[in-house]
C-alpha cells in the first residue's frame, strides 16, 4: 500500500491510472520461499498456456498420508505480493483432511511469464478457472474457489464469466473488497489531507473491480470471511462485499482477527468452522 504514493511521483500523463494500478496493486515476487516436501506434501507442477507469451505456473498439492480421500479440489487465488511458494501455506493444513489444492501464480509472479496488467490478470484467471473446472469435472472432483485479499477481487470479477459453473460448489473469499479505488482512498486517508486523498481514488482504475458482479456469483454459495481488526483491508470492506452478494451467502467474523492471520496454527475454532462450511458446500460429494 505504501507504494501508491511513490507511483504518483513517478508517473504522469494519460497513462497514470494504468501505471498506478500495476505498481500499486501487483507486487510480484520470484523468490522460492518454502518447499512443500518439507511438510510431507506433494507438489506437482502444472502449466496453463494462455498464449505464446503467457504461461502460468501452478502447483497441485496433495498430502502424502491424508486421513481420508475426498472428491474435492480447492482452486486458490493468492494476494498481491510474493507467489505461490509462500501463499500455499495458507490452506496447506487442509491437505491432511484429503483435499487437493491447486495454487497458481498470476502473470509475472513466481514462475509465470507475462506482466501483471489488470486485463491480463483477469483473462488468464478466467482461463485457469475454465481449465480447472473442465479438468475436475472430467475427474469427478468437485471444485471450490478460495481467494484471499487481492485474489478475492480477481476471483469475484472473473467467476461470473466462466463458461460452465456446474461443478463449482462454493466460493470463499477472505480479506476481500469490492472496489480498488475505495481501498486507495481509505489508504490515502492515513497519509494526507483532502483534497489530495481523492487524488488517490482518481488514480486507481475500477475497470476490474467486482462490485457490480458479486451478486452474479449466486446461486453458488458464497462465504465471506474477515478479521475484526484487519488494518490492511478493514472490516467494512468485507461487509460491503457481503451486502452486495445475493443468497445463498454467509459471513464469518474472525474475532480480533487481523489480515489473513486466522488460518495459521492456534486457531482451531475457525479452522473447524471452515471445514464445516466446506462440508456443507460439498454435501455428499465431499468424501470418497
KEKE-3310 file (N, C-alpha, C; in steps of 0.2 Angstrom, whole numbers, plus 5000, padded with zeros to 4 digits):
npx = (5004:5010:5017:5009:5009:5022:5021:5013:5022:5031:5025:5016:5004:4992:4994:4994:4984:4984:4997:4998:4989:4995:5008:5004:4994:4999:5012:5023:5033:5048:5056:5059:5051:5046:5047:5036:5038:5045:5034:5029:5021:5014:5019:5014:5019:5010:5005:4998:4994:4991:4993:5005:5015:5012:5012:5006:5011:5008:5004:4999:4993:4995:4992:5004:5000:4985:4971:4959:4951:4945:4933:4936:4943:4952:4953:4965:4967:4979:4986:4992:5006:5023:5022:5016:5024:5025:5012:5005:5005:4994:4983:4987:4985:4973:4976:4979:4966:4962:4959:4963:4973:4974:4986:4989:5000:4999:5001:5018:5021:5031:5035:5028:5025:5024:5016:5009:4996:4980:4971:4976:4978:4965:4960:4968:4966:4952:4954:4961:4952:4941:4948:4953:4940:4935:4944:4943:4929:4929:4937:4928:4929:4924:4923:4930:4932:4944:4949:4960:4962:4968:4967:4953:4946:4950:4945:4931:4927:4930:4923:4909:4910:4913:4913:4906:4899:4894:4900:4906:4906:4906:4911:4924:4929:4942:4947:4942:4937:4927:4930:4944:4947:4941:4948:4961:4957:4954:4967:4974:4969:4976:4987:4987:4979:4962:4961:4969:4968:4957:4963:4970:4960:4955:4966:4967:4961:4944:4940:4941:4936:4925:4913:4900:4897:4897:4885:4881:4888:4879:4868:4878:4885:4891:4904:4910:4924:4931:4943:4941:4949:4956:4969:4974:4964:4951:4937:4925:4925:4924:4911:4904:4906:4899:4886:4883:4882:4871:4859:4863:4872:4885:4892:4908:4914:4930:4935:4944:4953:4966:4974:4972:4977:4971:4971:4982:4992:4985:4972:4960:4946:4941:4947:4940:4927:4928:4930:4918:4910:4915:4911:4897:4895:4900:4892:4886:4896:4908:4917:4926)
npy = (4994:5006:5009:5016:5030:5033:5030:5040:5051:5046:5043:5051:5060:5053:5040:5037:5032:5018:5014:5016:5007:4995:4996:4999:4989:4976:4967:4957:4943:4933:4925:4909:4903:4892:4874:4862:4849:4848:4848:4836:4835:4833:4841:4844:4850:4861:4868:4882:4887:4901:4910:4913:4920:4920:4909:4901:4896:4883:4874:4858:4852:4839:4829:4817:4807:4807:4808:4804:4802:4813:4819:4832:4848:4862:4878:4890:4907:4919:4933:4950:4950:4942:4925:4908:4900:4905:4908:4896:4890:4895:4887:4874:4866:4860:4849:4837:4832:4827:4835:4842:4854:4867:4879:4894:4905:4922:4932:4936:4933:4923:4908:4911:4917:4933:4949:4958:4965:4973:4969:4957:4949:4947:4940:4929:4923:4919:4910:4900:4896:4891:4880:4872:4869:4862:4851:4845:4842:4831:4822:4819:4827:4838:4856:4870:4887:4897:4912:4925:4942:4953:4943:4939:4950:4948:4935:4936:4945:4937:4925:4925:4925:4913:4899:4887:4882:4872:4862:4869:4871:4880:4897:4905:4919:4929:4943:4953:4964:4976:4987:4994:5008:5013:5006:5012:5026:5024:5021:5032:5041:5040:5046:5059:5075:5080:5090:5080:5066:5062:5062:5050:5041:5044:5040:5027:5014:5007:4997:4983:4980:4971:4975:4977:4964:4954:4950:4941:4929:4921:4907:4900:4895:4908:4912:4924:4929:4938:4947:4955:4965:4969:4978:4981:4978:4985:4979:4984:4984:4970:4968:4975:4968:4957:4962:4966:4954:4940:4929:4911:4915:4918:4926:4926:4931:4935:4935:4948:4946:4948:4954:4940:4931:4921:4908:4901:4891:4888:4892:4884:4885:4892:4886:4874:4878:4883:4870:4864:4873:4870:4856:4858:4865:4855:4844:4828:4825:4826:4816:4801)
npz = (5000:5003:4992:4983:4984:4980:4966:4961:4961:4952:4939:4926:4916:4903:4905:4918:4927:4923:4925:4939:4944:4940:4948:4961:4964:4960:4966:4962:4966:4964:4972:4979:4992:5001:5002:4998:5001:5013:5022:5020:5009:4993:4978:4963:4947:4937:4921:4913:4897:4891:4880:4867:4873:4887:4900:4913:4929:4941:4956:4960:4975:4986:5001:5007:5016:5019:5030:5025:5009:4997:4985:4980:4976:4979:4971:4972:4974:4977:4987:4984:4983:4983:4979:4974:4982:4994:4998:4998:5010:5017:5016:5017:5028:5026:5018:5025:5028:5016:5005:4989:4983:4971:4967:4959:4950:4946:4930:4928:4941:4952:4944:4933:4917:4908:4911:4925:4921:4923:4914:4909:4920:4923:4912:4911:4923:4922:4912:4918:4928:4920:4914:4925:4930:4920:4919:4932:4932:4923:4930:4940:4952:4964:4964:4973:4975:4983:4989:4993:4999:4987:4978:4980:4975:4961:4959:4961:4951:4940:4940:4937:4923:4919:4908:4911:4926:4933:4941:4951:4968:4978:4984:4992:5000:5008:5018:5009:4996:4986:4978:4970:4969:4981:4991:4989:4992:5006:5011:5007:5016:5028:5026:5020:5018:5013:4998:4993:4996:4988:4976:4976:4974:4961:4954:4953:4944:4942:4933:4933:4945:4957:4961:4954:4950:4960:4965:4955:4957:4964:4959:4967:4982:4993:5004:5015:5023:5036:5046:5062:5066:5055:5048:5035:5025:5030:5040:5036:5022:5019:5024:5015:5003:5007:5008:4995:4989:4983:4990:4990:5005:5017:5032:5040:5054:5061:5076:5084:5074:5062:5046:5036:5046:5053:5049:5052:5064:5080:5079:5080:5082:5071:5060:5061:5059:5046:5040:5042:5034:5022:5021:5020:5008:4999:5002:4998:4990:4996:5002:4997)
capx = (5000:5014:5019:5004:5011:5028:5019:5011:5028:5035:5021:5012:5000:4986:4995:4995:4980:4986:5003:4997:4986:5000:5013:5001:4990:5003:5019:5025:5040:5051:5060:5056:5051:5046:5046:5030:5041:5046:5028:5026:5015:5016:5018:5015:5019:5005:5006:4992:4997:4986:4995:5013:5019:5010:5011:5005:5013:5003:5006:4993:4996:4992:4996:5006:4996:4979:4967:4953:4951:4939:4932:4936:4949:4951:4957:4967:4969:4983:4986:4995:5013:5026:5020:5013:5029:5024:5005:5002:5004:4988:4977:4990:4983:4968:4978:4978:4959:4960:4958:4968:4973:4978:4988:4993:5003:4996:5007:5024:5023:5034:5037:5023:5028:5020:5016:5003:4992:4974:4967:4979:4977:4958:4959:4972:4962:4946:4956:4963:4945:4938:4953:4952:4934:4934:4948:4940:4923:4931:4939:4923:4931:4920:4928:4929:4937:4946:4953:4962:4964:4968:4964:4946:4943:4951:4940:4924:4926:4931:4919:4903:4911:4915:4908:4902:4900:4890:4904:4908:4901:4906:4916:4926:4934:4944:4950:4940:4935:4923:4932:4951:4948:4939:4954:4966:4955:4955:4974:4977:4966:4980:4994:4987:4973:4958:4958:4974:4965:4953:4968:4971:4954:4955:4972:4966:4955:4940:4938:4940:4933:4920:4906:4894:4897:4897:4878:4881:4890:4873:4866:4884:4886:4897:4906:4914:4927:4935:4946:4938:4954:4961:4971:4976:4958:4946:4931:4919:4926:4922:4904:4901:4906:4893:4880:4882:4881:4865:4859:4865:4878:4886:4898:4911:4919:4936:4935:4951:4957:4970:4973:4974:4981:4967:4971:4988:4991:4982:4965:4956:4939:4939:4948:4934:4921:4929:4929:4911:4907:4916:4907:4890:4895:4901:4887:4888:4902:4915:4921:4925)
capy = (5000:5012:5011:5020:5037:5033:5030:5047:5055:5044:5043:5057:5060:5049:5033:5037:5027:5011:5013:5016:5000:4989:4996:4999:4983:4970:4967:4950:4941:4927:4921:4902:4903:4886:4868:4858:4842:4848:4847:4829:4837:4833:4847:4843:4856:4862:4874:4884:4891:4906:4912:4911:4924:4919:4903:4902:4890:4881:4868:4854:4850:4833:4826:4810:4802:4810:4804:4802:4804:4817:4821:4839:4851:4869:4882:4895:4914:4922:4940:4954:4950:4936:4920:4903:4897:4907:4908:4889:4888:4897:4882:4868:4862:4856:4843:4831:4830:4824:4840:4844:4862:4870:4886:4896:4912:4927:4933:4940:4931:4916:4905:4913:4923:4939:4955:4958:4971:4971:4965:4950:4945:4944:4935:4922:4920:4916:4904:4895:4894:4887:4874:4868:4867:4856:4845:4842:4839:4825:4818:4818:4831:4845:4862:4876:4893:4900:4918:4930:4949:4954:4937:4939:4954:4945:4929:4938:4948:4933:4919:4926:4924:4906:4896:4882:4883:4866:4858:4874:4870:4886:4902:4908:4925:4932:4949:4955:4971:4977:4992:4996:5015:5014:5004:5018:5031:5023:5021:5039:5045:5039:5049:5066:5078:5082:5086:5075:5060:5060:5060:5043:5037:5045:5037:5019:5012:5002:4994:4976:4980:4966:4977:4975:4957:4950:4946:4936:4923:4917:4903:4897:4898:4912:4913:4930:4929:4944:4949:4960:4970:4969:4985:4981:4979:4985:4975:4987:4982:4964:4968:4978:4963:4953:4966:4966:4947:4938:4922:4909:4919:4918:4930:4923:4936:4932:4940:4950:4944:4953:4952:4934:4928:4917:4901:4898:4887:4891:4895:4878:4886:4895:4881:4869:4882:4882:4863:4863:4876:4866:4850:4860:4867:4850:4839:4821:4824:4828:4810:4796)
capz = (5000:5003:4985:4980:4984:4975:4959:4960:4960:4946:4933:4924:4909:4902:4907:4925:4930:4921:4929:4946:4945:4940:4953:4967:4965:4959:4968:4961:4968:4961:4976:4981:4999:5005:4998:5001:5003:5020:5026:5018:5004:4986:4974:4956:4943:4932:4917:4909:4892:4889:4873:4865:4878:4894:4903:4921:4933:4947:4960:4963:4981:4990:5007:5006:5020:5021:5034:5021:5002:4995:4978:4981:4975:4980:4967:4977:4972:4982:4987:4979:4983:4983:4974:4977:4986:5001:4999:4998:5017:5020:5016:5017:5034:5024:5014:5029:5028:5010:5000:4985:4982:4965:4968:4953:4950:4941:4926:4931:4948:4953:4938:4927:4912:4906:4915:4928:4920:4925:4909:4908:4926:4923:4906:4912:4929:4919:4908:4923:4931:4915:4913:4931:4931:4915:4921:4938:4930:4920:4936:4945:4958:4965:4964:4977:4975:4989:4987:4998:4998:4980:4975:4981:4969:4955:4958:4961:4945:4934:4941:4933:4916:4917:4903:4914:4933:4936:4946:4956:4973:4983:4983:4999:5000:5014:5017:5002:4994:4980:4974:4970:4971:4988:4995:4988:4996:5013:5012:5007:5022:5033:5024:5018:5019:5007:4993:4990:4997:4982:4970:4976:4971:4954:4950:4953:4940:4944:4927:4935:4952:4956:4964:4950:4948:4966:4965:4950:4960:4965:4965:4970:4989:4995:5011:5016:5030:5038:5053:5065:5067:5049:5046:5028:5022:5036:5041:5032:5015:5019:5025:5009:4999:5009:5006:4988:4987:4983:4993:4997:5007:5024:5034:5046:5058:5065:5082:5085:5068:5058:5039:5034:5051:5057:5047:5055:5070:5086:5078:5079:5082:5065:5056:5061:5056:5039:5037:5042:5029:5016:5020:5018:5001:4995:5003:4998:4986:5000:5004:4993)
cpx = (5004:5017:5015:5007:5018:5026:5016:5017:5032:5031:5017:5009:4995:4987:4995:4990:4982:4992:5003:4994:4991:5005:5010:4997:4994:5010:5022:5032:5042:5055:5056:5057:5051:5045:5041:5033:5043:5041:5025:5020:5018:5015:5019:5015:5014:5007:5000:4994:4991:4987:5003:5017:5018:5008:5011:5007:5009:5006:4999:4996:4991:4996:4998:5003:4990:4975:4961:4954:4944:4939:4931:4942:4947:4956:4959:4970:4972:4982:4990:5003:5016:5023:5018:5018:5028:5016:5002:5001:4997:4983:4981:4988:4977:4970:4977:4971:4957:4959:4964:4968:4977:4979:4991:4995:5000:5002:5012:5025:5026:5037:5033:5026:5022:5020:5009:4998:4985:4970:4970:4978:4970:4957:4962:4968:4956:4948:4958:4956:4942:4942:4952:4946:4933:4938:4945:4933:4924:4934:4934:4925:4927:4925:4925:4934:4938:4951:4954:4964:4963:4965:4956:4943:4944:4946:4933:4922:4926:4925:4913:4904:4913:4910:4904:4904:4896:4894:4907:4904:4901:4912:4917:4931:4935:4948:4949:4938:4931:4926:4940:4951:4946:4945:4959:4964:4956:4962:4977:4974:4971:4987:4993:4980:4969:4961:4963:4972:4961:4957:4969:4966:4954:4961:4972:4960:4951:4937:4937:4939:4926:4913:4900:4893:4896:4890:4877:4884:4884:4871:4872:4884:4892:4898:4911:4917:4931:4937:4943:4943:4959:4962:4973:4969:4953:4940:4925:4919:4923:4914:4901:4901:4900:4886:4878:4880:4873:4865:4860:4872:4879:4892:4901:4916:4924:4937:4943:4956:4960:4969:4976:4977:4977:4968:4977:4987:4989:4975:4960:4949:4937:4941:4943:4928:4922:4928:4922:4907:4908:4912:4900:4890:4896:4896:4890:4894:4909:4919:4920:4923)
cpy = (5006:5014:5015:5027:5038:5033:5036:5051:5053:5045:5049:5056:5055:5042:5032:5032:5019:5009:5012:5009:4995:4990:4996:4992:4977:4971:4960:4949:4934:4922:4914:4902:4897:4880:4864:4851:4842:4847:4840:4830:4836:4839:4846:4849:4856:4868:4876:4889:4895:4908:4911:4915:4923:4912:4903:4895:4889:4875:4864:4850:4844:4832:4819:4805:4805:4805:4801:4804:4808:4818:4828:4842:4859:4873:4888:4901:4917:4930:4944:4954:4943:4931:4914:4899:4899:4906:4901:4887:4890:4892:4875:4863:4858:4849:4837:4828:4827:4829:4840:4851:4863:4877:4888:4903:4916:4929:4938:4938:4924:4914:4907:4918:4928:4944:4956:4964:4968:4967:4957:4946:4943:4939:4928:4919:4916:4910:4899:4892:4889:4880:4870:4865:4861:4850:4841:4839:4832:4820:4816:4821:4837:4850:4867:4881:4896:4906:4923:4937:4951:4949:4936:4944:4951:4939:4931:4942:4942:4927:4920:4925:4917:4903:4890:4882:4877:4862:4863:4874:4876:4891:4905:4913:4927:4938:4953:4962:4971:4982:4994:5003:5016:5012:5010:5024:5030:5023:5028:5043:5045:5043:5056:5068:5079:5088:5080:5068:5057:5059:5053:5039:5038:5042:5030:5018:5006:4997:4986:4975:4975:4969:4975:4968:4952:4946:4941:4929:4918:4913:4899:4899:4902:4913:4919:4929:4935:4945:4955:4966:4971:4977:4986:4982:4979:4981:4978:4985:4975:4964:4971:4973:4958:4956:4966:4959:4945:4931:4917:4912:4918:4923:4927:4929:4933:4937:4941:4948:4949:4951:4945:4930:4922:4909:4898:4895:4891:4893:4889:4880:4888:4890:4876:4872:4882:4875:4862:4867:4872:4860:4852:4862:4860:4844:4832:4820:4825:4822:4805:4790)
cpz = (5000:4997:4981:4979:4980:4968:4957:4958:4954:4939:4932:4917:4909:4904:4914:4929:4929:4925:4936:4948:4945:4946:4960:4969:4965:4961:4968:4964:4965:4966:4978:4989:5003:5000:5002:5004:5010:5024:5024:5013:4997:4982:4966:4951:4938:4928:4913:4904:4889:4882:4872:4870:4885:4896:4910:4924:4939:4950:4961:4969:4984:4996:5005:5010:5023:5025:5031:5014:5001:4988:4978:4980:4976:4975:4971:4973:4978:4982:4982:4978:4984:4978:4978:4982:4993:5003:5000:5005:5020:5020:5016:5023:5032:5020:5018:5029:5021:5004:4996:4984:4975:4966:4962:4954:4944:4936:4929:4938:4948:4946:4932:4923:4911:4912:4918:4927:4922:4920:4909:4914:4926:4918:4908:4918:4926:4915:4913:4926:4926:4914:4919:4931:4926:4917:4927:4937:4927:4925:4941:4952:4958:4966:4969:4975:4981:4987:4993:4996:4991:4976:4975:4976:4962:4954:4957:4954:4939:4934:4937:4926:4914:4912:4906:4922:4937:4941:4951:4962:4978:4981:4990:4998:5007:5013:5011:5002:4988:4975:4975:4972:4978:4993:4995:4992:5003:5015:5012:5013:5027:5032:5022:5019:5013:5005:4990:4991:4991:4976:4970:4972:4964:4950:4950:4949:4943:4939:4929:4942:4952:4959:4961:4948:4954:4966:4960:4952:4961:4959:4969:4977:4990:5002:5011:5023:5030:5045:5055:5065:5061:5048:5039:5024:5027:5035:5036:5025:5014:5020:5019:5004:5000:5007:4999:4985:4987:4987:4988:4999:5014:5026:5040:5048:5062:5071:5083:5079:5065:5051:5038:5039:5054:5055:5049:5061:5076:5085:5076:5078:5074:5059:5055:5058:5049:5036:5037:5036:5022:5015:5018:5011:4997:4996:5002:4994:4989:5000:4999:4997)
residu = (UNK:UNK:UNK:UNK:UNK:UNK:UNK:UNK:UNK:UNK:UNK:UNK:UNK:UNK:UNK:UNK:UNK:UNK:UNK:UNK:UNK:UNK:UNK:UNK:UNK:UNK:UNK:UNK:UNK:UNK:UNK:UNK:UNK:UNK:UNK:UNK:UNK:UNK:UNK:UNK:UNK:UNK:UNK:UNK:UNK:UNK:UNK:UNK:UNK:UNK:UNK:UNK:UNK:UNK:UNK:UNK:UNK:UNK:UNK:UNK:UNK:UNK:UNK:UNK:UNK:UNK:UNK:UNK:UNK:UNK:UNK:UNK:UNK:UNK:UNK:UNK:UNK:UNK:UNK:UNK:UNK:UNK:UNK:UNK:UNK:UNK:UNK:UNK:UNK:UNK:UNK:UNK:UNK:UNK:UNK:UNK:UNK:UNK:UNK:UNK:UNK:UNK:UNK:UNK:UNK:UNK:UNK:UNK:UNK:UNK:UNK:UNK:UNK:UNK:UNK:UNK:UNK:UNK:UNK:UNK:UNK:UNK:UNK:UNK:UNK:UNK:UNK:UNK:UNK:UNK:UNK:UNK:UNK:UNK:UNK:UNK:UNK:UNK:UNK:UNK:UNK:UNK:UNK:UNK:UNK:UNK:UNK:UNK:UNK:UNK:UNK:UNK:UNK:UNK:UNK:UNK:UNK:UNK:UNK:UNK:UNK:UNK:UNK:UNK:UNK:UNK:UNK:UNK:UNK:UNK:UNK:UNK:UNK:UNK:UNK:UNK:UNK:UNK:UNK:UNK:UNK:UNK:UNK:UNK:UNK:UNK:UNK:UNK:UNK:UNK:UNK:UNK:UNK:UNK:UNK:UNK:UNK:UNK:UNK:UNK:UNK:UNK:UNK:UNK:UNK:UNK:UNK:UNK:UNK:UNK:UNK:UNK:UNK:UNK:UNK:UNK:UNK:UNK:UNK:UNK:UNK:UNK:UNK:UNK:UNK:UNK:UNK:UNK:UNK:UNK:UNK:UNK:UNK:UNK:UNK:UNK:UNK:UNK:UNK:UNK:UNK:UNK:UNK:UNK:UNK:UNK:UNK:UNK:UNK:UNK:UNK:UNK:UNK:UNK:UNK:UNK:UNK:UNK:UNK:UNK:UNK:UNK:UNK:UNK:UNK:UNK:UNK:UNK:UNK:UNK:UNK:UNK:UNK:UNK:UNK:UNK:UNK:UNK:UNK:UNK:UNK:UNK:UNK:UNK:UNK:UNK:UNK:UNK)
# end
